Amino acid sequence: MPAIDNNDLTGTTRRKPKADVTEIGGHALSPSTLMMGYGYDPMLSEGSLKPPIFLTSTFAFESAAAGKRHFEGITGKRPGGAEGLVYSRFNGPNQEILEARLGVWERAEDALVFSSGMSAIATLLLAHVNMNDVIVHSGPLYAATETLIARILSRFGATYVDFPAEASREEMNAILAEAQAMAAKQGGKVAMVYLESPANPTNALVDVEAMRAAVDAAFAEDARPPIAIDNTFLGPLWSKPLAHGADIVLYSLTKYAGGHSDLVAGGVLGAKQWLGPIRMMRNTIGTICDPHTAWMLLRSLETVELRMTRAGENAEKVCAFLKDHPKVEGLGYLGFLDAGSQKDIFDRHCTGAGSTFSLFIKGGEAESFRFLDALKIAKLAVSLGGTETLASHPAAMTHLSVPDERKAALGITDNLVRVSIGIENSDDLIADFDQALAAV
């Protein structure tokens, strides 16, 4: 895992000429401490303790030669990106400080922020997938991601093969071989391995280490597709996929990173080798997040560890209550894995079980709807990772567009309720779930 290079992270050389303090007397500072000021020098902004919101569309150059250098970097004519601030479609102080801090959590070489999680995913795919290429992806994925791959990119000649999240190394070998054969037939390449772990909404885990080994064995070193993974359900606190072999990590920053259900944003982290083309695509199509949203995320990152820790503790208590309830058929909660391959992946990849889980009500859609309609504290809404507890019905809501046969194959059933536990009092939440189940 690379060490943090203060002269290499996006934005630090421009917004913070002094090196950030990342250790004291040989003691490495934790990410939760670095969130309070990393990547920002108050003296560059009139001593303001917190970064101001830079509401500007463009930036003045100190000279014509400087402007030329910046545009050489923006357009890719010179490697390394812009050496300064240019235009708000490309970069900005708030976005650059945010990118620097996001990179800290996984010690990523580079990071990019976007206007939404889906704009991050779309920009990633547009940057790395060409006509006749093949995408290999795990399943299930967030429904909009599946739609983007299966229905939109296919219009431009890209194809895909998918495999279940719980697949073994042998099954991964087989799907990669199938993808290679398809690519050869179409005259393209295997462009990307795209994972989502835990999967939305089943919470199934993908063995990232096994996929890393499978890709390394199946492809020559100069032809290996990047492994990208959506880490929204567990990151940045409970899982760090770059350490397990992923090349690119994606986030809906709307969720835990934002954490207050008051913004929409996305993030991509990884090596510059893979993020360079994504940055060029973002510059072209303008999917960067706005400065106000970036500023709000900087606020939220200061408490992300506290919020996620409290939500995780609450989820464990709520699931302990639900586990043996007579009206509960099952739970997709990572903290209760006790054996098998999923437990093995969890032990190797995760440091916590998260606070989002699937609850299977005895019955079907009618019983699930009665439970959802009876909730008093938990809000009936999609999304996750906020301070409040949310519950939704994936088959009828977030995954409604997924064909019925695919939903059945992926375990997205009519009795599945997705729950995201917040930071309320756990006893109050248990009382709410108890009375709602009584209505079933």
C-alpha positions in Angstrom: 0.0 0.0 0.0 1.6 3.3 -1.0 2.5 5.9 1.6 0.8 9.3 1.4 2.9 11.6 -0.7 2.0 15.2 0.3 3.4 16.5 -3.0 1.4 14.0 -5.1 -2.2 14.1 -3.9 -4.5 16.2 -6.0 -4.7 19.8 -4.8 -2.2 19.7 -1.9 0.6 21.4 -3.9 -1.7 24.3 -5.0 -4.0 24.8 -2.0 -1.4 23.9 0.7 2.2 24.8 0.0 3.3 23.6 3.4 3.5 19.9 3.9 0.6 18.4 5.8 1.4 16.9 9.2 0.7 13.2 8.8 2.8 11.9 11.7 4.1 13.2 15.1 7.3 11.8 16.5 7.0 8.7 14.3 3.4 8.2 15.2 1.2 8.0 12.1 -2.0 10.1 12.4 -5.3 8.3 11.8 -7.7 9.3 9.0 -10.2 10.6 11.5 -7.7 13.1 12.8 -6.5 14.1 9.3 -10.1 14.9 8.3 -10.0 18.1 10.4 -7.5 19.9 8.2 -5.7 17.8 5.7 -5.1 19.5 2.3 -6.0 23.0 3.5 -3.9 25.9 4.7 -6.0 28.6 6.5 -3.4 31.2 5.7 -4.3 31.0 2.0 -7.9 32.0 2.9 -7.5 35.0 5.3 -6.9 32.6 8.2 -10.4 31.0 7.9 -10.3 27.9 10.1 -12.6 26.0 7.7 -12.3 26.3 3.9 -14.6 29.0 2.4 -17.0 28.0 -0.4 -15.4 29.1 -3.6 -18.4 30.1 -5.7 -16.7 31.0 -9.0 -16.9 29.7 -12.5 -13.4 30.6 -13.5 -9.9 31.5 -12.1 -7.5 34.2 -13.1 -4.0 33.1 -14.3 -0.9 34.8 -13.0 0.5 35.0 -16.6 -0.4 33.8 -20.1 2.4 31.2 -19.9 0.8 29.8 -16.7 -2.6 29.6 -18.5 -1.0 27.7 -21.3 0.7 25.2 -18.9 -2.6 24.6 -17.1 -4.5 23.9 -20.3 -1.7 21.6 -21.5 -2.4 19.6 -18.3 -6.2 19.8 -18.6 -6.2 18.6 -22.2 -3.7 15.8 -21.6 -1.1 17.4 -23.9 1.2 17.3 -20.9 0.9 14.5 -18.3 0.2 15.3 -14.7 -3.0 17.4 -14.9 -3.4 21.1 -14.4 -0.8 22.8 -12.3 -3.3 25.3 -11.0 -6.9 26.3 -10.9 -8.5 26.8 -14.4 -12.3 26.5 -14.6 -14.9 25.0 -12.3 -15.8 22.2 -14.8 -12.2 21.0 -14.3 -11.2 21.7 -10.7 -11.7 24.0 -7.8 -10.4 24.5 -4.3 -13.2 22.8 -2.4 -13.2 19.8 -4.8 -9.4 19.5 -4.6 -9.3 19.6 -0.8 -12.1 17.0 -0.7 -10.3 14.7 -3.1 -7.1 14.9 -1.0 -9.1 13.9 2.2 -10.9 11.1 0.4 -7.6 9.6 -0.7 -6.4 9.5 2.9 -8.9 6.8 3.9 -7.5 4.1 1.6 -4.1 5.7 1.0 -5.1 6.1 -2.6 -2.7 7.7 -5.1 -5.5 9.9 -6.6 -9.2 10.7 -6.1 -11.9 12.4 -8.1 -15.3 13.7 -7.0 -18.5 13.8 -9.0 -22.0 15.2 -9.1 -23.5 11.8 -8.1 -22.6 8.2 -7.6 -24.0 7.3 -10.9 -22.2 10.1 -12.7 -19.0 8.7 -11.2 -19.9 5.2 -12.5 -20.9 6.5 -15.9 -17.7 8.6 -16.3 -15.6 5.6 -15.2 -17.2 3.3 -17.8 -17.1 5.9 -20.6 -13.4 6.5 -20.0 -12.4 2.8 -20.1 -15.0 0.9 -22.3 -15.0 1.1 -26.1 -17.0 -0.4 -28.9 -16.8 -4.2 -29.0 -15.4 -4.4 -25.4 -16.6 -6.7 -22.8 -17.4 -5.8 -19.1 -17.3 -8.5 -16.5 -19.5 -7.7 -13.5 -20.8 -9.3 -10.3 -24.5 -9.5 -9.5 -26.6 -8.1 -8.2 -25.6 -4.5 -8.8 -27.4 -1.3 -8.0 -30.2 -1.3 -10.6 -29.1 1.9 -12.3 -25.6 0.5 -12.7 -27.1 -2.7 -14.3 -29.2 -0.5 -16.6 -26.2 1.6 -17.6 -24.2 -1.5 -18.5 -26.9 -3.7 -20.1 -29.2 -1.2 -21.8 -27.2 1.9 -22.5 -23.6 0.9 -23.2 -25.0 -2.0 -25.3 -26.4 0.6 -27.7 -22.8 1.6 -28.5 -21.5 -1.9 -29.0 -20.2 -2.9 -25.6 -21.3 -6.2 -24.1 -21.1 -7.9 -20.7 -21.0 -11.1 -18.8 -22.0 -11.4 -15.1 -21.5 -13.8 -12.3 -23.0 -14.2 -8.8 -21.3 -12.2 -6.0 -20.7 -15.4 -4.1 -18.7 -17.0 -7.0 -15.7 -19.1 -6.2 -12.3 -18.7 -7.8 -13.1 -21.5 -10.2 -16.3 -19.7 -11.3 -14.3 -16.5 -11.7 -11.8 -18.3 -13.9 -14.6 -19.6 -16.1 -16.3 -16.2 -16.5 -13.1 -14.5 -17.4 -12.4 -17.1 -20.0 -15.9 -16.6 -21.4 -15.3 -12.8 -21.5 -12.0 -13.3 -23.3 -13.6 -15.5 -25.9 -16.4 -12.9 -26.5 -13.9 -10.1 -26.8 -11.8 -12.0 -29.3 -14.9 -12.7 -31.4 -16.1 -9.1 -31.3 -12.6 -7.6 -32.0 -12.5 -5.8 -28.7 -11.0 -6.4 -25.2 -12.1 -7.3 -21.7 -12.2 -3.6 -20.6 -13.1 -3.9 -16.9 -14.1 -6.2 -14.0 -16.8 -4.3 -12.1 -17.7 -5.5 -8.6 -20.2 -4.4 -6.0 -19.5 -5.7 -2.5 -21.6 -6.0 -0.4 -24.1 -6.3 -3.2 -27.2 -4.1 -3.2 -29.6 -5.2 -1.8 -28.7 -8.7 -0.8 -25.4 -7.9 1.1 -23.6 -10.7 -0.7 -19.8 -10.3 -0.6 -17.4 -10.7 -3.5 -13.9 -12.2 -2.9 -11.8 -9.4 -4.3 -8.6 -11.2 -3.5 -9.7 -14.2 -5.5 -10.7 -12.0 -8.5 -7.3 -10.2 -8.3 -5.6 -13.6 -8.5 -7.9 -14.7 -11.4 -7.3 -11.6 -13.4 -3.5 -11.8 -12.9 -3.5 -15.4 -14.0 -5.8 -14.9 -17.1 -4.2 -11.8 -18.6 -0.8 -10.7 -19.7 0.5 -7.9 -17.5 0.1 -5.3 -20.2 -3.5 -6.4 -21.0 -5.0 -6.7 -17.5 -8.4 -5.0 -17.2 -8.8 -2.8 -14.0 -10.8 -4.2 -11.2 -13.3 -1.6 -10.1 -15.5 -2.0 -7.0 -18.4 -0.1 -5.5 -17.6 0.2 -1.8 -20.6 2.3 -0.8 -22.1 -0.1 1.7 -18.9 -0.5 3.9 -16.6 2.3 3.0 -14.6 4.1 4.0 -14.6 2.7 7.6 -15.3 -1.0 7.3 -13.6 -2.0 4.1 -10.6 -0.8 2.0 -10.7 -2.7 -1.3 -7.4 -1.2 -2.6 -5.6 -3.3 0.0 -7.3 -6.5 -1.3 -6.4 -6.1 -5.0 -8.9 -3.6 -6.4 -7.5 -1.0 -8.8 -10.4 1.5 -8.6 -12.9 2.1 -5.7 -16.2 3.9 -6.2 -18.5 5.6 -3.7 -21.9 7.1 -3.6 -20.7 9.9 -1.3 -24.4 10.6 -0.8 -24.5 7.8 1.6 -22.1 7.4 4.6 -19.6 10.0 3.6 -22.2 12.7 3.3 -24.2 11.0 6.0 -27.0 13.5 6.5 -29.3 12.8 3.5 -28.8 16.4 2.3 -26.5 16.1 -0.7 -25.8 13.9 -3.8 -22.2 13.2 -4.9 -19.9 10.4 -6.0 -16.2 9.6 -5.7 -13.6 7.5 -7.4 -10.2 6.5 -5.8 -7.2 4.6 -7.1 -4.0 4.8 -9.0 -3.3 7.6 -11.4 -2.8 5.0 -14.2 -6.5 4.3 -14.0 -7.9 7.7 -12.9 -6.1 9.7 -15.5 -8.5 8.8 -18.3 -11.5 9.3 -15.9 -10.3 12.8 -15.1 -10.0 13.6 -18.8 -13.5 12.3 -19.4 -14.8 14.3 -16.4 -13.2 17.4 -17.8 -15.0 16.8 -21.1 -18.5 16.0 -20.0 -18.5 18.1 -16.8 -19.5 15.6 -14.1 -17.5 17.2 -11.3 -19.4 18.0 -8.1 -20.2 21.6 -7.3 -18.2 23.6 -4.7 -21.0 23.8 -2.2 -21.5 20.0 -2.2 -17.8 19.5 -1.8 -17.8 21.9 1.2 -20.7 20.0 2.8 -18.8 16.7 2.3 -15.7 18.2 4.0 -17.9 19.0 7.0 -19.3 15.5 6.9 -16.0 13.7 6.7 -15.0 15.1 10.1 -17.6 12.9 11.8 -17.8 10.0 9.4 -16.0 7.6 11.8 -18.2 8.6 14.7 -21.4 8.3 12.7 -20.6 4.9 11.1 -19.4 3.5 14.4 -22.7 4.4 16.2 -24.8 3.2 13.3 -22.9 -0.1 13.2 -23.4 -0.6 16.9 -27.1 0.1 16.6 -27.5 -2.3 13.7 -25.9 -5.1 15.7 -28.4 -4.6 18.5 -31.4 -4.3 16.2 -30.4 -7.4 14.2 -29.9 -9.4 17.5 -33.6 -8.5 18.2 -34.8 -9.4 14.7 -32.8 -12.6 14.4 -35.3 -14.8 16.3 -38.5 -12.9 15.8 -41.3 -15.2 14.7 -42.3 -12.9 11.8 -38.8 -12.7 10.4 -37.8 -15.3 7.8 -34.1 -14.3 7.6 -31.5 -11.6 7.8 -28.8 -10.6 5.4 -26.6 -9.1 8.1 -22.9 -9.6 7.8 -22.4 -9.7 11.5 -24.2 -13.0 11.7 -22.1 -14.9 9.2 -20.9 -18.0 11.1 -19.4 -20.3 8.5 -18.7 -20.9 4.8 -17.1 -18.8 2.0 -19.0 -15.6 2.9 -17.7 -15.7 6.5 -14.2 -16.3 5.1 -14.4 -13.2 2.8 -15.8 -11.1 5.6 -12.9 -12.0 7.9 -10.3 -11.2 5.3 -11.9 -8.1 3.8 -14.0 -6.3 6.4 -13.4 -4.7 9.8 -17.1 -4.3 10.6 -20.5 -5.5 9.5 -22.0 -2.2 8.5 -25.4 -0.8 9.3 -27.3 -1.7 6.1 -28.9 -5.2 5.9 -31.7 -7.1 4.2 -34.7 -8.2 6.3 -36.9 -11.0 5.0 -40.4 -10.8 6.3 -42.5 -14.0 6.5 -44.9 -13.6 3.6 -44.6 -11.5 0.5 -45.2 -8.0 -0.8 -48.4 -7.4 1.2 -46.7 -8.3 4.5 -43.6 -6.3 3.7 -45.8 -3.3 2.8 -47.7 -3.6 6.1 -44.4 -3.6 8.0 -43.1 -0.6 6.1 -46.3 1.4 6.5 -46.4 0.7 10.3 -42.9 2.1 11.0 -42.9 5.3 13.2 -39.3 6.2 13.7 -37.7 4.6 10.6 -38.6 6.5 7.5 -39.9 4.8 4.4 -37.4 6.1 1.9 -34.6 4.8 -0.4 -30.9 5.5 0.2 -28.8 4.5 3.1 -26.0 5.7 5.4 -27.7 8.7 6.8 -28.1 9.7 10.4 -31.7 8.5 10.3 -33.0 5.0 9.9 -34.5 4.2 6.5 -36.4 1.2 5.1 -37.5 0.4 1.6 -38.7 -2.4 -0.6 -36.1 -3.0 -3.4 -38.3 -5.3 -5.6 -40.9 -2.5 -5.8 -38.6 0.5 -5.6 -34.9 0.7 -6.3 -34.8 -2.6 -8.4 -38.3 -2.3 -10.0 -36.7 -1.9 -13.4 -34.8 -5.2 -13.1 -36.6 -8.0 -15.0 -38.6 -10.4 -12.7 -36.6 -13.4 -13.7 -33.3 -11.7 -12.9 -34.6 -10.5 -9.6 -35.6 -14.0 -8.7 -32.2 -15.4 -9.7 -30.5 -12.7 -7.6 -32.6 -13.2 -4.5 -34.4 -9.9 -4.7 -37.7 -11.2 -3.5 -41.1 -9.6 -2.6 -40.5 -10.2 1.1 -37.1 -8.5 1.2 -36.9 -5.1 3.0 -33.7 -3.2 2.9 -32.9 -1.4 6.2 -30.3 1.3 6.9 -29.9 1.9 10.6 -29.1 5.4 11.8 -27.7 6.9 15.0 -30.9 7.1 17.0 -31.3 5.3 20.4 -31.1 1.6 19.7 -33.9 0.8 22.2 -36.2 3.2 20.4 -35.5 1.5 17.1 -36.1 -1.9 18.5 -39.5 -0.8 19.9 -40.4 0.6 16.5 -39.5 -2.6 14.6 -41.3 -4.6 17.2 -44.6 -2.7 16.8 -44.2 -2.7 13.0 -43.8 -6.4 12.9 -46.9 -6.8 15.0 -48.8 -5.2 12.1 -47.8 -8.0 9.8 
